[in-house]
Amino acid sequence: MREAAELSGDFWWTEPPSPTELARHFTLGEATQVTLGTRIDLGLNRAMTMPLPKRHVIFDNQLQRPIASPKGIPLPLQESRRDTDLDLAAEAALFASPIPMTGERRTTTLRERWSWYIYYVGNSGLGPFKFALAAWLNLLHRAGWDPELGRGSSCSDGACHLHMFGAERSTHSIVLITNAISFGLQAAVFLILGSMADYGSWRPHIVTIATVIGWGACFGWLGVMSPPRWRIGTILYVGGIMAYHVALTFWTAAFLALARDHPEMQDNEKRLASGEISKVEFEHCDMLARNNLAHVSFALCSAGELVVLAVLCAIILAIARGDPESNTRALSIVCAYAAGVWIFYEQHRPGQQLPPGTTYLTAGFRQVYHTLKQFHRLKQTFLYLVAYFFLGECLNATDFDTLTLNYLLLDGIGAQVIGICVSWLVQQRWLLRTKAMLLINGFFILLITIWGCIGITQPIGFKNTWEFWLYQGFYGVFVSPFRAVSQAMISEVVPRGKEFLFFSLFAIVSQTSVVGFAVARAIIDRSGNTNLAFTFLLALGSVAMIILSRVDVEQSHYECRKYLEDEAVHVYHLRHGQVHEVAEKLAARDGVGLCSIRGDTFVV
């Protein structure tokens, strides 16, 4: 029994292992006599660097059972492959990554968690995203001319032209081209930084630098108040929006490590190791920890926005007098004020070691190549990526522009606070999984599109003022949790240790939300009926819900584990035995396993 051999992850036994032999290599809750053809519950530390006898009886590491007799005759399955796959998926969900790591594990502190919450209040996008856009459009309108009257004239409520990108263009065209350039730059930045951020422990610097750039862009608006400086305003707008999205994406990706390193989670890992809780319990606990951070952060952001907006309204009322120059000065000061709320604090957590013979830059490109090459291994991850894209298209095209409905803005944000808090309380009370919560949010999104479809032939359907008040309240309470839950769902289907790369990919997808707008606008232009566009959005949302319902989170855990093992072998050049050895050491160091919640409550 002491001779070692390994073949493609299968284990070879010369005879049925005894409880004593099993206990020598595995952590078993209760040893029982094992015979060929029966399932063996190997527990957390299954088959890592176990000595493997050479002959005859094959023990399958995935099925967790012997699959052939001493004469090579296949043994009958005692249970379905689906059940055993789910058992393996449960263990793989939070199992230590087989990829070598660098750095020391940290414990999430109260100060760190609260600084993470509050940071999003400042980086809610009010400055670099919303008001900077309004300030930039105001500058373009003041600097442009009426194409019918020629240069030197002032733009009216109709068309407005400027000379940019080598030709005379409408301000609408300038905005579209600028946003396209901005998106291209952001995609490149996300791919480069996202692929590099998973290595080492330097990733907090990304958010710090992006914050400083966004801060500078916001304060830069204090010096851009006259029409001749509209080109500088364009640079500030592009720089600010890029910094906002980069900071937001990498800030969001950090919540997985914050949840894993939460003192409650570390205590549950010890309870798991001692047998006080099960792997299924720990898995629920981890899921709720991530959802707690996501819900609380978005709820506090919405509450913080109310305070920020109150000050913004005071600034606008004190400065803006209705004339273009006063409006420009007010918007510039508003952008600068919004930047002053940004707060940042984060510990440097462990990351992956660089593969042999690589630098951060080359390792990043190598990781992107490996991910694309192994696309087929992460079917559930990319299935959710498609559902996330379609559902986001439906939601974004359905949402109304609150900048033009200022009297509804405070009502909507107040409803968001209530909705996100209720969503978390419901999930915590009934221990609903992230996918179930997302399906519930998707259902309410479809209800909005159905209401819009009613307006095709009826006098209701977003045609009356009271409906917009109702919409804002309904959206805030029932739909706004989508942002928190969808981010938590991403964390369910990405490989462990690859969070920053995959959150970057999802960020790129979320910023391509032009299909819904384009098709909806085309339908409206051709038919002349605004409500007819809701039929397309209803169909798009329905397809997204069908795809989302097909996402198998447990299977995704298994796929992510196999993806990491493949990278460990082909990128880090580890042998199969070394892959298990690295994972075993990390599991022993970090106490990583699978478990759930036993009445544990994660509070702010």
Wavefront OBJ file of the C-alpha trace (Angstrom):
o trace
v 0.000 0.000 0.000
v 2.992 2.319 0.242
v 4.102 2.318 -3.385
v 3.329 5.559 -5.184
v 1.775 5.939 -8.607
v -0.692 8.294 -10.257
v -2.540 8.246 -13.561
v -4.613 11.261 -14.691
v -6.009 11.881 -11.233
v -7.150 8.237 -10.764
v -6.037 6.247 -7.743
v -5.044 2.590 -7.998
v -5.714 0.172 -5.161
v -4.618 -3.454 -4.885
v -7.391 -4.192 -2.370
v -10.236 -2.438 -0.605
v -8.699 0.146 1.775
v -9.240 -0.493 5.464
v -10.452 2.202 7.855
v -6.946 2.309 9.324
v -5.379 2.885 5.901
v -7.941 5.562 5.048
v -7.394 7.354 8.353
v -3.686 7.456 7.572
v -4.325 9.694 4.542
v -7.744 11.270 4.971
v -9.736 13.159 7.560
v -12.765 10.953 8.248
v -15.579 11.747 10.614
v -16.206 8.071 11.378
v -14.230 5.201 9.872
v -16.279 2.310 8.500
v -15.374 -0.825 6.596
v -15.023 -0.037 2.890
v -15.651 -2.570 0.132
v -15.157 -2.292 -3.610
v -17.959 -0.502 -5.408
v -19.128 1.544 -2.419
v -18.812 5.288 -2.141
v -16.109 6.550 0.200
v -16.697 9.853 1.983
v -13.212 11.273 1.969
v -13.998 14.551 3.693
v -12.105 17.786 3.108
v -8.550 16.504 2.726
v -9.310 13.869 0.109
v -6.517 12.322 -1.929
v -3.865 14.974 -1.862
v -0.377 13.501 -1.758
v -1.490 10.022 -0.763
v 0.849 7.090 -1.561
v -0.835 5.300 -4.440
v -0.423 1.522 -5.018
v 0.263 0.508 -8.598
v -2.113 -2.253 -9.542
v -5.498 -3.183 -10.809
v -8.236 -1.406 -8.861
v -8.775 2.186 -9.971
v -10.158 4.677 -7.460
v -11.613 7.688 -9.329
v -10.789 11.001 -7.662
v -13.802 12.731 -9.233
v -16.377 10.022 -8.518
v -14.821 9.370 -5.112
v -15.225 5.606 -5.579
v -13.417 2.557 -7.030
v -14.412 2.129 -10.672
v -12.742 -1.185 -11.604
v -12.213 -4.567 -9.983
v -8.830 -6.339 -9.594
v -9.413 -7.951 -13.011
v -10.261 -4.628 -14.640
v -14.008 -5.344 -14.759
v -15.992 -2.092 -14.335
v -17.983 -1.892 -11.118
v -21.637 -0.748 -11.102
v -22.280 2.828 -10.023
v -23.981 3.006 -6.650
v -25.302 6.536 -7.257
v -25.732 8.943 -10.138
v -22.794 10.865 -11.587
v -24.816 14.031 -11.047
v -24.952 13.492 -7.273
v -21.262 12.740 -6.993
v -20.428 15.706 -9.208
v -22.393 17.960 -6.870
v -20.543 16.551 -3.880
v -17.245 17.281 -5.592
v -18.508 20.715 -6.657
v -19.381 21.570 -3.071
v -15.866 20.736 -1.934
v -14.280 22.569 -4.878
v -16.280 25.772 -4.327
v -14.018 27.262 -1.665
v -11.184 24.791 -1.840
v -7.714 26.308 -1.729
v -6.381 27.261 -5.138
v -3.756 24.822 -6.452
v -1.741 27.780 -7.775
v 1.240 28.897 -5.624
v 0.500 32.061 -3.636
v 2.605 34.849 -2.192
v 1.929 37.080 0.806
v 0.328 36.602 4.214
v -3.361 36.171 4.881
v -5.065 39.102 6.623
v -8.080 39.426 8.891
v -10.758 41.886 7.815
v -10.968 44.649 10.411
v -13.964 46.793 11.287
v -12.154 49.911 10.056
v -11.291 48.242 6.755
v -14.853 47.054 6.202
v -16.359 50.444 6.958
v -13.842 52.276 4.777
v -14.774 49.853 1.983
v -18.460 50.671 2.514
v -17.973 54.436 2.667
v -15.639 54.533 -0.324
v -18.537 53.765 -2.633
v -20.438 56.785 -1.336
v -17.691 58.958 -2.809
v -17.249 56.787 -5.886
v -20.960 56.564 -6.649
v -20.285 58.364 -9.919
v -22.075 61.604 -9.075
v -18.958 63.632 -9.878
v -16.949 62.006 -12.694
v -19.861 60.106 -14.215
v -23.119 62.049 -13.920
v -22.406 65.719 -13.238
v -19.190 65.760 -15.274
v -21.231 64.595 -18.263
v -23.724 67.398 -17.665
v -20.888 69.937 -17.333
v -19.226 68.678 -20.525
v -22.463 68.769 -22.537
v -23.077 72.282 -21.235
v -19.627 73.373 -22.472
v -20.173 71.763 -25.888
v -23.500 73.527 -26.265
v -22.038 76.908 -25.308
v -18.977 76.484 -27.570
v -20.908 75.236 -30.614
v -22.883 76.994 -33.329
v -26.157 76.569 -35.115
v -25.408 74.788 -38.455
v -28.135 76.783 -40.197
v -26.734 80.150 -39.064
v -23.026 79.290 -39.333
v -20.028 79.838 -37.080
v -20.294 82.611 -34.553
v -23.946 81.926 -33.890
v -25.243 80.392 -30.695
v -26.779 76.956 -30.453
v -30.515 76.883 -29.970
v -32.606 73.963 -28.798
v -32.019 72.256 -32.141
v -28.806 71.015 -33.779
v -25.426 72.175 -32.475
v -22.104 71.703 -34.307
v -18.394 71.817 -33.399
v -15.159 70.991 -35.194
v -13.660 67.833 -33.702
v -11.927 64.635 -34.877
v -10.931 66.324 -38.134
v -14.377 67.439 -39.264
v -17.407 69.501 -38.377
v -19.737 67.298 -36.336
v -22.878 67.571 -34.279
v -22.464 67.518 -30.522
v -24.439 64.257 -30.515
v -21.874 62.686 -32.859
v -19.001 64.040 -30.748
v -20.485 62.439 -27.633
v -20.887 59.063 -29.370
v -17.332 59.053 -30.775
v -15.837 60.203 -27.469
v -17.690 57.497 -25.553
v -16.552 54.881 -28.087
v -12.917 55.966 -27.664
v -13.374 55.963 -23.903
v -14.797 52.442 -23.993
v -11.906 51.186 -26.133
v -9.369 52.663 -23.726
v -11.219 51.221 -20.743
v -11.357 47.746 -22.310
v -7.586 47.823 -22.866
v -6.947 49.047 -19.316
v -9.246 46.399 -17.844
v -7.596 43.573 -19.779
v -4.082 44.708 -18.849
v -4.680 45.594 -15.203
v -7.232 42.840 -14.623
v -4.864 40.152 -15.853
v -1.994 41.531 -13.746
v -3.910 42.304 -10.542
v -4.300 38.665 -9.497
v -0.513 38.363 -9.116
v 1.297 39.580 -6.018
v -0.223 41.849 -3.381
v 0.073 45.227 -5.107
v -3.535 45.421 -6.357
v -4.761 48.037 -3.805
v -2.542 50.554 -5.610
v -4.830 50.267 -8.664
v -7.783 51.697 -6.751
v -5.554 54.303 -5.102
v -4.155 55.576 -8.414
v -7.562 55.499 -10.110
v -9.018 57.420 -7.168
v -6.335 60.112 -7.383
v -6.871 60.462 -11.150
v -10.642 60.688 -10.697
v -10.179 63.147 -7.873
v -7.892 65.301 -10.015
v -10.320 65.178 -12.950
v -13.170 66.318 -10.712
v -11.212 69.186 -9.177
v -9.973 70.083 -12.664
v -13.483 71.215 -13.522
v -12.927 74.229 -11.270
v -10.658 75.604 -14.000
v -12.938 74.746 -16.932
v -15.780 77.229 -16.884
v -15.473 79.058 -20.219
v -16.586 77.682 -23.626
v -13.106 77.893 -25.291
v -11.901 75.227 -22.835
v -14.377 72.584 -24.013
v -11.501 70.408 -25.330
v -9.958 70.357 -21.846
v -13.411 69.482 -20.559
v -13.463 66.529 -22.973
v -10.161 65.239 -21.560
v -11.418 65.674 -17.995
v -14.628 63.830 -18.844
v -12.825 60.861 -20.460
v -10.174 60.695 -17.733
v -12.755 60.970 -14.974
v -15.088 58.327 -16.362
v -12.202 55.894 -16.947
v -10.900 56.428 -13.423
v -14.414 55.968 -12.045
v -14.992 52.624 -13.794
v -11.522 51.264 -12.987
v -11.803 52.215 -9.311
v -15.355 50.863 -9.091
v -14.491 47.523 -10.725
v -11.403 46.782 -8.645
v -13.119 48.036 -5.489
v -15.964 45.587 -6.168
v -13.619 42.663 -6.831
v -12.014 43.182 -3.419
v -15.144 42.129 -1.559
v -14.474 38.407 -2.061
v -11.275 38.596 -0.012
v -12.989 40.795 2.583
v -15.700 38.158 2.990
v -13.274 35.221 3.187
v -11.113 37.008 5.752
v -14.049 38.144 7.893
v -13.473 37.081 11.534
v -16.783 35.187 11.472
v -15.644 33.237 8.416
v -12.250 32.448 9.902
v -13.995 31.210 13.034
v -16.286 29.047 10.904
v -13.249 27.574 9.154
v -11.966 26.430 12.548
v -15.385 25.027 13.403
v -15.377 23.173 10.105
v -11.955 21.703 10.804
v -13.126 20.538 14.240
v -16.297 19.006 12.811
v -18.739 21.420 14.474
v -20.270 22.422 11.136
v -20.565 20.675 7.796
v -19.229 21.601 4.388
v -22.753 22.449 3.229
v -23.186 24.795 6.173
v -19.900 26.535 5.453
v -20.858 27.044 1.810
v -24.048 28.848 2.874
v -22.048 30.908 5.343
v -19.617 32.051 2.665
v -22.432 32.865 0.255
v -24.230 34.979 2.854
v -20.990 36.737 3.830
v -20.457 37.903 0.243
v -24.090 38.916 -0.189
v -23.975 40.797 3.104
v -21.038 42.930 1.975
v -22.655 43.596 -1.403
v -26.054 44.553 0.050
v -24.708 46.727 2.866
v -22.335 48.605 0.554
v -25.070 49.429 -1.967
v -27.533 50.376 0.790
v -25.022 52.711 2.453
v -24.126 54.155 -0.943
v -27.774 54.989 -1.600
v -28.145 56.530 1.857
v -24.913 58.470 1.395
v -26.084 59.733 -1.984
v -29.046 61.383 -0.281
v -26.668 63.426 1.870
v -24.348 64.199 -1.053
v -27.265 65.224 -3.268
v -28.653 67.484 -0.556
v -25.360 69.401 -0.488
v -25.235 69.397 -4.294
v -28.698 70.921 -4.451
v -27.611 73.605 -1.999
v -24.558 74.394 -4.154
v -26.639 74.594 -7.322
v -29.320 76.763 -5.709
v -26.679 79.100 -4.263
v -24.663 79.519 -7.474
v -26.797 78.758 -10.515
v -29.125 81.561 -11.542
v -30.441 80.077 -14.750
v -27.865 81.635 -17.088
v -25.304 79.393 -18.893
v -22.239 80.860 -17.146
v -23.684 80.317 -13.660
v -24.757 76.791 -14.578
v -21.225 75.980 -15.768
v -19.658 77.309 -12.568
v -22.170 75.405 -10.421
v -21.574 72.117 -12.243
v -17.794 72.526 -11.970
v -17.982 73.096 -8.207
v -20.387 70.166 -7.854
v -17.909 67.858 -9.628
v -15.101 68.977 -7.330
v -17.228 68.541 -4.208
v -18.236 65.004 -5.202
v -14.548 64.091 -5.471
v -13.859 65.247 -1.928
v -15.958 62.417 -0.463
v -13.661 59.638 -1.787
v -12.168 57.549 0.994
v -9.787 54.645 0.632
v -8.293 52.029 2.917
v -7.407 48.406 2.162
v -4.947 45.809 3.419
v -2.548 44.106 1.032
v -3.727 40.514 0.684
v -1.997 37.473 -0.832
v -1.955 36.969 -4.576
v -0.702 34.372 -6.996
v 2.993 33.924 -7.598
v 4.245 34.906 -11.023
v 4.676 31.886 -13.309
v 8.307 30.891 -13.927
v 10.151 33.164 -16.344
v 7.480 35.883 -16.476
v 7.005 39.491 -15.406
v 3.764 41.150 -14.343
v 3.140 42.332 -17.898
v 3.944 39.066 -19.666
v 2.123 37.040 -17.010
v -0.972 39.173 -17.556
v -1.040 38.566 -21.297
v -0.318 34.901 -20.685
v -3.272 34.661 -18.306
v -5.635 36.267 -20.833
v -4.437 33.812 -23.493
v -4.880 30.866 -21.140
v -8.402 32.010 -20.214
v -9.463 32.314 -23.852
v -7.860 28.963 -24.635
v -9.729 27.306 -21.754
v -13.024 29.015 -22.594
v -14.740 25.647 -22.990
v -13.832 24.625 -19.432
v -15.807 27.487 -17.860
v -19.180 26.923 -19.505
v -21.253 28.056 -16.525
v -19.147 31.191 -16.035
v -19.616 32.354 -19.600
v -23.262 31.251 -19.595
v -23.834 33.679 -16.737
v -21.794 36.296 -18.613
v -24.355 36.115 -21.453
v -27.300 36.242 -19.035
v -25.674 39.167 -17.199
v -25.248 41.048 -20.479
v -28.836 40.492 -21.676
v -30.430 41.280 -18.326
v -28.252 44.387 -17.989
v -29.308 45.491 -21.484
v -32.951 45.088 -20.530
v -32.515 46.952 -17.244
v -30.432 49.824 -18.641
v -32.743 50.409 -21.596
v -35.777 50.307 -19.290
v -34.344 52.724 -16.739
v -35.396 56.348 -17.086
v -32.962 59.244 -16.975
v -33.282 60.640 -13.468
v -31.166 63.639 -14.434
v -34.136 64.873 -16.470
v -36.568 63.817 -13.725
v -34.946 65.611 -10.805
v -38.144 65.737 -8.802
v -38.075 61.916 -8.675
v -34.401 61.461 -7.799
v -34.662 61.620 -4.014
v -37.761 59.411 -4.070
v -35.920 56.775 -6.104
v -32.780 56.746 -3.954
v -34.833 56.559 -0.759
v -36.680 53.553 -2.181
v -33.331 51.960 -3.071
v -32.234 52.028 0.568
v -35.448 50.276 1.602
v -35.292 47.770 -1.266
v -31.688 46.701 -0.705
v -32.210 46.314 3.052
v -35.385 44.272 2.524
v -33.620 42.115 -0.073
v -30.841 41.268 2.373
v -33.267 40.561 5.229
v -35.305 38.221 3.006
v -32.212 36.370 1.818
v -30.868 36.062 5.350
v -34.220 34.978 6.823
v -34.877 32.196 4.318
v -31.244 31.447 3.358
v -31.997 32.021 -0.316
v -29.113 31.418 -2.681
v -27.692 34.197 -4.826
v -29.091 32.757 -8.049
v -32.604 32.618 -6.565
v -32.355 36.265 -5.500
v -31.185 37.251 -8.974
v -34.089 35.399 -10.606
v -36.481 37.267 -8.307
v -34.914 40.601 -9.336
v -35.150 39.572 -12.986
v -38.851 38.813 -12.581
v -39.506 42.342 -11.299
v -37.515 43.779 -14.222
v -39.819 41.876 -16.583
v -42.861 43.331 -14.787
v -41.637 46.834 -15.704
v -41.392 45.883 -19.386
v -44.852 44.265 -19.243
v -46.291 47.494 -17.837
v -44.655 49.385 -20.683
v -46.189 46.962 -23.210
v -49.652 47.716 -21.812
v -49.159 51.299 -22.971
v -49.100 50.221 -26.633
v -52.899 50.285 -26.751
v -53.940 51.640 -23.343
v -53.838 55.148 -21.787
v -51.506 53.832 -19.087
v -47.985 52.448 -19.374
v -45.578 55.258 -18.433
v -47.847 57.943 -19.852
v -48.863 59.700 -16.628
v -46.941 61.553 -13.936
v -48.198 59.246 -11.167
v -46.768 56.265 -13.052
v -43.262 57.704 -12.899
v -43.595 58.203 -9.152
v -44.815 54.613 -8.878
v -42.000 53.435 -11.141
v -39.325 55.094 -9.008
v -40.693 53.494 -5.851
v -41.131 50.077 -7.484
v -37.692 50.222 -9.088
v -36.020 51.202 -5.838
v -37.689 48.540 -3.693
v -37.799 45.567 -6.075
v -35.217 46.138 -8.832
v -32.340 48.133 -7.317
v -30.968 45.075 -5.401
v -29.997 43.732 -8.847
v -26.718 45.640 -8.685
v -25.707 44.021 -5.401
v -26.983 40.527 -6.189
v -25.527 40.406 -9.714
v -22.071 41.271 -8.356
v -22.410 38.583 -5.687
v -23.432 36.128 -8.409
v -20.237 36.875 -10.333
v -18.283 35.792 -7.267
v -20.140 32.459 -7.364
v -18.933 31.502 -10.840
v -15.330 32.758 -11.128
v -12.198 30.711 -10.315
v -10.692 31.324 -6.896
v -7.782 33.757 -7.114
v -8.880 35.045 -10.551
v -11.416 37.559 -9.252
v -9.816 40.684 -10.698
v -9.437 39.268 -14.202
v -13.020 38.036 -14.377
v -14.549 41.098 -12.726
v -12.713 43.120 -15.379
v -14.262 40.960 -18.117
v -17.725 41.463 -16.636
v -17.061 45.217 -16.387
v -16.212 45.331 -20.090
v -19.442 43.502 -20.916
v -21.529 45.797 -18.703
v -20.187 48.866 -20.521
v -21.229 47.591 -23.949
v -24.876 48.230 -23.079
v -25.769 49.815 -26.400
v -27.747 47.016 -28.047
v -30.870 47.596 -25.975
v -30.780 51.359 -26.499
v -30.050 51.079 -30.232
v -32.790 48.553 -31.003
v -35.314 50.327 -28.773
v -34.544 53.655 -30.467
v -34.885 52.083 -33.929
v -38.283 50.611 -33.006
v -39.480 53.967 -31.694
v -38.230 55.879 -34.757
v -39.854 53.445 -37.183
v -43.173 52.969 -35.383
v -43.604 56.328 -33.696
v -44.873 54.460 -30.619
v -42.548 54.739 -27.622
v -44.191 51.839 -25.791
v -43.617 49.432 -28.676
v -39.934 49.262 -27.700
v -40.942 47.485 -24.497
v -41.845 44.385 -26.531
v -38.200 43.959 -27.518
v -37.037 44.568 -23.956
v -39.533 42.005 -22.662
v -38.227 39.422 -25.138
v -34.606 40.268 -24.283
v -35.274 39.985 -20.565
v -37.126 36.694 -21.013
v -34.174 35.194 -22.884
v -31.865 36.393 -20.107
v -34.045 34.733 -17.474
v -34.064 31.432 -19.372
v -30.270 31.494 -19.685
v -29.865 32.459 -16.033
v -32.096 29.594 -14.921
v -29.750 27.210 -16.748
v -26.643 28.387 -14.881
v -25.506 25.581 -12.573
v -23.543 27.160 -9.728
v -22.382 23.824 -8.300
v -21.153 22.695 -11.705
v -19.391 26.042 -12.070
v -17.455 25.358 -8.863
v -16.247 22.090 -10.338
v -15.330 23.730 -13.678
v -13.415 26.507 -11.932
v -11.450 23.959 -9.925
v -10.479 22.021 -13.059
v -9.538 25.293 -14.765
v -7.162 26.168 -11.917
v -5.620 22.704 -11.923
v -5.013 22.977 -15.664
v -3.279 26.345 -15.212
v -1.147 24.955 -12.397
v 0.067 22.175 -14.699
v 0.440 24.032 -18.001
v 1.392 27.544 -16.828
v 3.231 26.839 -13.572
v 4.585 23.496 -14.860
v 3.581 21.605 -11.724
v 3.106 17.854 -11.820
v -0.317 16.503 -10.873
v 0.993 15.389 -7.501
v 2.467 18.832 -6.862
v -0.878 20.443 -7.691
v -2.564 18.529 -4.884
v 0.361 19.176 -2.551
v 0.174 22.956 -3.011
v -3.584 22.924 -2.450
v -3.189 20.807 0.668
v -0.642 23.208 2.171
v -2.828 26.220 1.408
v -5.870 24.490 2.870
v -3.935 23.672 6.024
v -2.655 27.254 6.281
v -5.900 29.032 5.459
v -8.401 26.532 6.819
v -10.284 26.624 3.537
v -13.170 24.230 3.071
v -16.879 24.103 2.362
v -19.575 24.872 4.902
v -22.698 26.960 5.622
v -24.540 29.096 8.113
v -25.919 27.950 11.422
v -27.780 31.042 12.481
v -24.686 33.187 12.047
v -25.535 36.779 11.217
v -23.223 39.160 9.418
v -24.048 42.661 10.548
v -22.704 46.071 9.657
l 1 2 3 4 5 6 7 8 9 10 11 12 13 14 15 16 17 18 19 20 21 22 23 24 25 26 27 28 29 30 31 32 33 34 35 36 37 38 39 40 41 42 43 44 45 46 47 48 49 50 51 52 53 54 55 56 57 58 59 60 61 62 63 64 65 66 67 68 69 70 71 72 73 74 75 76 77 78 79 80 81 82 83 84 85 86 87 88 89 90 91 92 93 94 95 96 97 98 99 100 101 102 103 104 105 106 107 108 109 110 111 112 113 114 115 116 117 118 119 120 121 122 123 124 125 126 127 128 129 130 131 132 133 134 135 136 137 138 139 140 141 142 143 144 145 146 147 148 149 150 151 152 153 154 155 156 157 158 159 160 161 162 163 164 165 166 167 168 169 170 171 172 173 174 175 176 177 178 179 180 181 182 183 184 185 186 187 188 189 190 191 192 193 194 195 196 197 198 199 200 201 202 203 204 205 206 207 208 209 210 211 212 213 214 215 216 217 218 219 220 221 222 223 224 225 226 227 228 229 230 231 232 233 234 235 236 237 238 239 240 241 242 243 244 245 246 247 248 249 250 251 252 253 254 255 256 257 258 259 260 261 262 263 264 265 266 267 268 269 270 271 272 273 274 275 276 277 278 279 280 281 282 283 284 285 286 287 288 289 290 291 292 293 294 295 296 297 298 299 300 301 302 303 304 305 306 307 308 309 310 311 312 313 314 315 316 317 318 319 320 321 322 323 324 325 326 327 328 329 330 331 332 333 334 335 336 337 338 339 340 341 342 343 344 345 346 347 348 349 350 351 352 353 354 355 356 357 358 359 360 361 362 363 364 365 366 367 368 369 370 371 372 373 374 375 376 377 378 379 380 381 382 383 384 385 386 387 388 389 390 391 392 393 394 395 396 397 398 399 400 401 402 403 404 405 406 407 408 409 410 411 412 413 414 415 416 417 418 419 420 421 422 423 424 425 426 427 428 429 430 431 432 433 434 435 436 437 438 439 440 441 442 443 444 445 446 447 448 449 450 451 452 453 454 455 456 457 458 459 460 461 462 463 464 465 466 467 468 469 470 471 472 473 474 475 476 477 478 479 480 481 482 483 484 485 486 487 488 489 490 491 492 493 494 495 496 497 498 499 500 501 502 503 504 505 506 507 508 509 510 511 512 513 514 515 516 517 518 519 520 521 522 523 524 525 526 527 528 529 530 531 532 533 534 535 536 537 538 539 540 541 542 543 544 545 546 547 548 549 550 551 552 553 554 555 556 557 558 559 560 561 562 563 564 565 566 567 568 569 570 571 572 573 574 575 576 577 578 579 580 581 582 583 584 585 586 587 588 589 590 591 592 593 594 595 596 597 598 599 600 601 602 603 604
